[in-house]
Amino acid sequence: MADYEFSDKELLKLADDLEKMSEAVPKLTKRFLNKEGNKLKSAVKKLAKTRIKVNSGNYMKHLKRGKPYQYKGVDWSVRVYNASNHAHLIEDGHDIVAKGSKRGKGKKVGYKNGYHIHADAERRFTNTYVKDAMDFLDEVLDEGKW
């Protein structure tokens, strides 16, 4: 039968390290998500500049990155959104309406297709995000940044 020695000091050190890690990882995760949100915001802005050729009001100025938050108390998330009032019209498309005598009474004369900038930027950014997330996990676990 094998004889093993087990020290309480090692177990206490492991418990202490896990406690430090549980306190530090949310801070590191927030910092990581802020960086990734900024990268996605710049990707959205770059794609919007290439697709939107006409003056679109303040569409570019209203691109924003939100704060990192826990989605349903489990998963960390950050969002990139456009706070402009007419962003949904550019993104999803809209009816082209001839001017009428009263608001909403004009005749529909066509449809302007949406640019779907956020969806396409998200699709393009997915591979970059996965690679960055794997690098982040390796960095946190290997280097013990807690």
Steps between C-alpha positions, in 0.01 A plus 500: 500500500634843408572744777410865430558803715257784475571839653237742618726787396473404133123478522478837675728656236280360223186633669666840543603507132147408390356776716741757352415377153125529560548864603735596217343323203189725475726806482713340231187387315355851501826641370511234226138565398562875485788442259299258287201735497722781375637272228147408392395865504788592270413207272137620481611856431740385226230289333246783526740743331542263206129425458329832569592737219250779568476737794320306771471765768678418822506124447878470546514728803245292690680164486564399860639217709305416813640393834579134561218330688396155610223362281246322721757495777720243325667605175698821457403711202556839342298660224576737217202705391399814318314754710387704200124544456508385140753214536233232465391649167855479362558158651172327411361703209190717465216601273556795269194721534403797283418815689137525601292774653516342848757286672453134409256577220754491217494237231753216513715522188773246576716322752860565603683182601694503824878475517507243786829640621493363854409146395775482239761655729406251772535210257841624384621567857405159643824323403712784636308498826535125547875520441535794741291321764716188479814714532347679798419172675849365436652820631289499818557132576866474401637822642281506809397865466302490819 
